[in-house]
């Protein structure tokens, strides 16, 4: 995997993100915020970039390194010995239930991802 840092380019005493310059060069529009579709921040190919506001960008996050279930929003609830599925929409936590089986919790979260229009790469 790549270095996972944004590529920065200095021009006329200012520093810009390479992804914004790539978008400007290819499409003639200055983007406020860009999402790297494949989550690799130094992959600035135009096919890997899309304009996305904060809400859209948050629906295409990588899986956290400390994730033990393999799916964002699914975790083991020690207090009741079940798998919990949750999702955050507009900073509001939505409980998707407690499940005996981890795969049921994962299915609940993946269904919610589709329902709330999360990007297909979310959690990868």
Backbone torsions as a table, in degrees:
resi	resn	phi	psi	omega
1	UNK	NA	152.8	-178.0
2	UNK	-71.8	178.9	-174.6
3	UNK	-65.6	-16.3	177.0
4	UNK	65.4	24.5	173.5
5	UNK	-116.5	149.7	176.5
6	UNK	-68.7	140.2	174.9
7	UNK	-82.7	127.8	-179.8
8	UNK	-111.7	142.5	-179.3
9	UNK	-130.1	129.3	177.9
10	UNK	-93.0	130.2	177.3
11	UNK	-138.4	124.8	176.6
12	UNK	47.9	53.1	176.4
13	UNK	65.4	15.7	174.9
14	UNK	-123.4	153.6	179.3
15	UNK	-113.1	130.9	-179.2
16	UNK	-125.7	154.5	171.9
17	UNK	-77.7	137.0	-178.9
18	UNK	-61.3	-32.5	-179.3
19	UNK	-64.0	-37.5	178.3
20	UNK	-69.7	-40.0	178.6
21	UNK	-66.4	-37.9	177.5
22	UNK	-62.1	-43.3	179.5
23	UNK	-63.1	-45.0	179.4
24	UNK	-61.5	-45.4	-178.2
25	UNK	-63.6	-44.4	-174.8
26	UNK	-79.6	-35.2	-171.6
27	UNK	-119.1	-6.5	176.5
28	UNK	73.0	17.9	-178.7
29	UNK	-126.7	134.9	176.2
30	UNK	-85.6	114.9	-178.7
31	UNK	-86.4	142.8	175.2
32	UNK	-76.7	-44.4	-178.3
33	UNK	-140.9	136.7	-178.4
34	UNK	-121.4	140.9	174.5
35	UNK	-107.1	133.6	171.1
36	UNK	-87.4	109.1	-172.9
37	UNK	-57.1	-42.0	-177.4
38	UNK	-90.3	8.0	176.9
39	UNK	73.2	3.3	-179.1
40	UNK	-95.7	106.7	-170.2
41	UNK	-67.0	-20.2	178.4
42	UNK	-103.1	13.2	173.9
43	UNK	-97.2	92.6	-173.5
44	UNK	-101.8	26.5	172.4
45	UNK	-66.0	140.8	-175.6
46	UNK	-59.8	-30.4	178.7
47	UNK	-70.2	-14.5	179.4
48	UNK	-99.8	1.6	-175.9
49	UNK	-114.1	147.9	173.2
50	UNK	-151.1	147.1	173.4
51	UNK	-73.4	130.4	-179.4
52	UNK	-150.4	128.7	175.4
53	UNK	-74.4	179.5	-175.9
54	UNK	-55.8	-44.6	-178.3
55	UNK	-62.7	-46.3	179.2
56	UNK	-63.8	-42.6	-178.5
57	UNK	-63.2	-36.4	-179.9
58	UNK	-70.2	-14.7	176.9
59	UNK	-91.5	12.8	175.9
60	UNK	-140.7	58.4	179.8
61	UNK	-97.4	156.6	174.6
62	UNK	-75.9	162.9	174.5
63	UNK	-72.4	135.1	179.1
64	UNK	-64.5	146.2	-176.6
65	UNK	-64.9	-24.9	-179.5
66	UNK	-93.0	8.6	-179.2
67	UNK	-68.7	127.2	-178.2
68	UNK	-104.5	-15.7	-177.3
69	UNK	-88.1	-22.9	-176.3
70	UNK	93.7	-3.7	-178.6
71	UNK	-138.5	131.5	175.8
72	UNK	-57.9	139.4	176.0
73	UNK	81.7	6.6	177.5
74	UNK	-122.3	125.6	-179.0
75	UNK	-147.0	162.9	179.0
76	UNK	-84.2	126.2	177.3
77	UNK	-95.9	100.4	-175.6
78	UNK	-60.1	-39.1	-174.7
79	UNK	-63.1	-22.8	-179.8
80	UNK	-127.8	6.3	177.8
81	UNK	53.2	47.1	177.0
82	UNK	-140.7	167.0	175.8
83	UNK	-89.7	131.4	-180.0
84	UNK	-106.3	137.6	174.2
85	UNK	-118.4	131.8	178.0
86	UNK	-138.4	164.2	173.5
87	UNK	-149.6	145.7	176.2
88	UNK	-106.3	127.9	176.6
89	UNK	-126.7	120.8	-177.2
90	UNK	52.0	43.4	178.2
91	UNK	66.8	13.8	177.3
92	UNK	-108.8	126.2	-179.9
93	UNK	-78.2	127.2	176.3
94	UNK	-113.2	120.7	-179.8
95	UNK	-81.6	123.4	-179.0
96	UNK	-99.1	7.3	173.1
97	UNK	107.4	165.2	173.9
98	UNK	-101.9	140.8	-173.7
99	UNK	-135.7	138.0	176.2
100	UNK	-65.0	-39.0	-174.2
101	UNK	-105.1	133.3	179.8
102	UNK	-60.0	-39.5	-179.1
103	UNK	-63.9	-33.0	175.9
104	UNK	-65.6	-41.5	178.1
105	UNK	-64.5	-41.4	178.1
106	UNK	-63.6	-43.0	178.3
107	UNK	-61.9	-39.9	178.6
108	UNK	-62.5	-42.8	-179.4
109	UNK	-69.4	-42.2	179.9
110	UNK	-64.6	-36.6	175.2
111	UNK	-62.7	-43.9	178.4
112	UNK	-64.3	-37.8	176.5
113	UNK	-56.7	-44.6	179.4
114	UNK	-68.3	-44.2	-178.6
115	UNK	-58.9	-41.5	-177.8
116	UNK	-96.8	13.5	172.5
117	UNK	59.6	46.8	172.1
118	UNK	-74.1	152.7	179.5
119	UNK	-66.7	147.8	-177.7
120	UNK	-62.7	-22.5	178.9
121	UNK	-87.8	-2.3	-177.5
122	UNK	-58.4	129.2	177.2
123	UNK	85.0	8.0	178.1
124	UNK	-95.6	NA	NA
